[in-house]
Amino acid sequence: MSNQIIGIHDWVQTPAGRYLLDWERTHVDAAVADIFGYHALQLGLPELDGLQANRMPHQWLATETLYVPDDRVVKQAAVLCDFSALPFAPASLDLVILPHTLEFSADPHATLREVERVLVPEGRVVICGFNPASLWGLQQRRGHLYRRMGFGRLFLPNAGDFIGYWRLCDWLRLLSFEVEVGKFGCYRPGVTSDAWLRRFEWMDHAGARWWPILGAAYFLVAVKRVRGMRLLGPAWKTAPVGAGKPVSVANRTHNH
């Protein structure tokens, strides 16, 4: 058991994994419900189904392997691709969801650059990740130390380079993203049973108040900004009295 390999798909079926997914699903659903457009994409972790509350007419779920957990997962069109080379035209997507995608990516920088490329100006990216500065992160580092000594096991999935919230914000800023929403959650300790998780339920309320940035996971929404571009509202709101006939500024089309 000491060297057992636990992947993200197996881990989210554990009590702690279900607890995490419930928290993330609540926040992702609330965020994407009011994001409008035509084309939306989720990269990885089908168990989350981050587009279920979104109303865009064209939705895709992309994976890097043929893994399909069960028949609950996909109501979107499935795409098999390399996340660092997405098969979408530049500025063609309105929303991209990355549920723990970057931390399990072979090249998270390249994946994030691809997301920036395929998003339209003012498009949104929604990201979920493990917080290394948390009780779970500490437990994971201790597990790595014990494994090097020949015993013990990891609490979180074995693969993955967990990216801190502020580090990720720096990456996004370099790509001209602006973080609109950022939240931390899941303050209960890393226990392995539903009964113990319920006993520590009070820590979610205390943690959100007293140590808010130490949650086991974070969630953020960022918008792609394009320098020198300004979205205009209806002409009647801005045109002076007596102005001539309004001229259309832009007409976005999507080709797939």
C-alpha positions in Angstrom: 0.0 0.0 0.0 2.9 2.4 0.6 3.6 2.8 -3.1 0.1 2.7 -4.4 -0.5 5.0 -7.3 -3.7 7.1 -6.9 -4.8 9.1 -9.9 -7.2 12.0 -9.9 -10.1 10.0 -11.3 -9.8 7.4 -8.5 -9.2 10.0 -5.9 -12.4 12.0 -6.6 -14.4 8.8 -5.7 -13.0 8.9 -2.2 -14.9 10.7 0.7 -12.5 13.6 0.5 -12.7 13.7 -3.3 -16.5 13.8 -3.2 -16.4 16.6 -0.5 -14.0 18.6 -2.8 -16.1 18.1 -5.9 -19.3 19.1 -4.1 -17.7 22.4 -3.1 -16.2 23.0 -6.6 -19.4 22.1 -8.4 -21.4 24.6 -6.3 -19.1 27.5 -7.2 -18.5 26.5 -10.8 -22.3 26.2 -11.4 -22.9 29.6 -9.9 -20.2 31.2 -11.9 -21.0 29.8 -15.4 -24.7 30.2 -15.1 -24.4 33.9 -16.0 -21.6 33.6 -18.6 -23.1 34.0 -22.0 -21.9 33.3 -25.5 -21.9 30.5 -28.1 -19.0 28.1 -27.4 -17.8 26.6 -24.2 -15.1 24.0 -23.5 -14.1 22.0 -20.4 -10.6 20.5 -20.3 -10.4 17.3 -18.3 -12.0 15.8 -15.2 -15.4 14.8 -16.6 -16.6 13.9 -13.1 -17.1 17.6 -12.4 -19.4 18.4 -15.4 -18.6 22.1 -15.1 -20.9 23.1 -18.0 -24.1 21.6 -16.7 -25.4 25.0 -15.5 -24.3 27.0 -18.6 -26.6 27.7 -21.4 -24.3 28.1 -24.3 -25.6 26.1 -27.3 -22.2 24.5 -28.2 -20.3 22.7 -25.5 -17.3 20.4 -25.6 -15.6 18.1 -23.1 -11.9 17.6 -24.0 -9.8 14.8 -22.6 -6.2 13.7 -23.2 -7.0 10.0 -22.9 -9.9 7.7 -23.8 -10.9 7.5 -20.1 -14.6 7.7 -19.5 -15.7 7.2 -15.8 -19.3 6.2 -16.4 -22.4 7.1 -18.4 -23.3 10.1 -16.1 -20.5 12.1 -17.5 -21.0 13.4 -21.0 -23.8 15.3 -22.5 -21.4 17.5 -24.4 -19.5 16.6 -27.5 -16.2 14.8 -26.6 -12.9 15.8 -28.0 -9.7 13.8 -27.6 -6.7 16.1 -27.9 -3.4 17.4 -26.4 -4.3 20.3 -24.1 -1.2 22.2 -25.2 -2.4 22.1 -28.9 -6.2 22.7 -28.8 -8.1 22.0 -32.1 -9.9 25.3 -32.0 -9.4 28.5 -34.0 -8.0 31.6 -32.3 -10.6 33.7 -30.5 -13.4 31.1 -31.1 -14.5 30.1 -27.5 -16.4 32.2 -25.0 -15.7 30.0 -21.9 -13.0 27.5 -20.9 -13.1 25.5 -17.6 -10.0 24.0 -16.2 -10.9 21.7 -13.2 -7.5 20.7 -11.8 -6.2 20.6 -15.4 -3.1 22.7 -15.0 -1.7 20.9 -12.1 -1.9 17.5 -13.9 -0.7 18.9 -17.2 2.7 18.0 -18.6 3.2 21.6 -19.5 0.8 23.9 -17.6 2.2 27.0 -19.2 1.6 25.8 -22.7 -2.0 24.8 -21.7 -2.7 28.2 -20.3 -1.3 29.9 -23.4 -3.6 27.7 -25.5 -6.6 28.8 -23.4 -5.6 32.4 -24.0 -5.3 31.8 -27.7 -8.7 30.2 -28.2 -10.7 32.6 -26.0 -12.4 35.6 -27.5 -11.6 39.0 -26.0 -13.6 39.3 -22.8 -13.9 35.5 -22.7 -13.7 33.7 -19.3 -11.6 31.0 -17.9 -12.7 29.1 -14.7 -10.0 27.3 -12.8 -10.0 24.9 -9.8 -6.9 23.8 -8.1 -5.4 22.3 -4.9 -3.9 24.8 -2.5 -0.4 23.8 -1.5 -0.6 26.2 1.4 -3.2 24.2 3.3 -3.6 21.3 5.7 -4.0 19.0 2.7 -0.9 20.5 1.1 1.1 20.0 4.2 -0.2 16.4 4.5 0.9 15.8 0.9 4.4 17.1 1.5 4.7 15.0 4.6 3.6 12.0 2.5 6.3 12.6 -0.1 8.9 12.7 2.7 7.7 9.4 4.2 7.6 7.8 0.7 11.3 8.7 0.2 12.0 7.0 3.5 10.2 3.9 2.3 6.8 4.0 4.0 3.6 5.9 4.1 1.3 7.0 1.3 0.0 10.2 -0.2 -3.3 11.7 0.7 -3.8 13.5 -2.6 -3.3 12.1 -6.2 0.3 11.1 -6.7 0.9 12.9 -10.1 0.7 16.6 -10.3 2.5 19.8 -9.4 0.1 21.8 -7.3 0.2 25.5 -8.3 -0.3 28.1 -5.6 -3.1 30.6 -6.0 -0.9 33.7 -6.1 1.5 32.0 -8.5 -1.3 31.2 -10.8 -2.6 34.8 -10.6 0.9 35.9 -11.8 0.7 33.5 -14.7 -2.7 34.9 -15.7 -1.5 38.5 -15.4 1.4 37.8 -17.8 -1.2 36.6 -20.4 -3.4 39.7 -19.9 -6.0 38.0 -17.9 -7.8 39.8 -15.1 -9.0 37.8 -12.1 -12.6 38.7 -11.4 -13.4 36.1 -8.7 -11.2 34.2 -6.3 -12.3 31.9 -3.5 -10.8 29.3 -1.2 -12.7 26.4 0.4 -12.6 22.9 1.9 -11.1 23.6 5.4 -11.7 20.2 6.9 -8.6 18.1 7.6 -7.5 15.3 5.3 -9.4 12.4 6.7 -10.4 9.3 4.8 -14.0 8.6 6.0 -17.4 10.4 5.6 -18.0 10.1 9.3 -14.8 12.0 10.2 -15.5 14.6 7.5 -18.9 15.2 9.0 -17.4 15.6 12.5 -15.1 18.4 11.2 -17.9 20.2 9.3 -17.6 23.2 11.7 -14.2 23.9 10.3 -15.6 25.1 7.0 -17.4 27.9 8.7 -14.5 28.7 11.0 -11.9 28.5 8.3 -13.8 30.8 5.9 -13.8 33.4 8.7 -10.5 33.0 10.5 -8.0 31.5 8.0 -9.7 32.1 4.6 -6.6 31.6 2.3 -5.7 28.3 3.8 -8.5 26.2 2.3 -7.5 22.9 0.6 -8.8 24.2 -2.8 -9.3 27.4 -4.7 -11.6 28.5 -7.4 -11.2 31.5 -9.7 -12.7 33.2 -12.7 -10.5 35.4 -15.0 -11.4 37.4 -18.0 -9.2 37.9 -21.1 -8.4 41.5 -21.6 -7.2 42.9 -24.9 -5.3 46.1 -24.7 -6.8 48.9 -26.7 -10.1 47.2 -27.1 -13.3 48.5 -25.5 -16.7 46.7 -25.9 -19.4 49.2 -26.8 -23.0 49.1 -25.5 -26.1 49.9 -27.6 -25.6 53.1 -29.7 -28.7 54.8 -28.2 -27.0 54.8 -24.8 -24.0 56.7 -25.9 -24.9 58.6 -29.1 -25.5 62.4 -28.6 -28.8 63.8 -29.5 -29.0 64.5 -33.2 -26.2 62.0 -34.0 -26.3 60.2 -37.4 -27.2 56.6 -38.0 -25.2 54.3 -35.7 -22.5 52.2 -37.4 -21.9 48.6 -36.4 -18.5 48.3 -34.7 -17.9 44.5 -34.8 -19.5 41.3 -35.8 -18.0 38.1 -34.3 -18.4 34.9 -36.2 -17.3 31.4 -35.3 -16.1 28.8 -37.8 -15.9 25.2 -36.7 
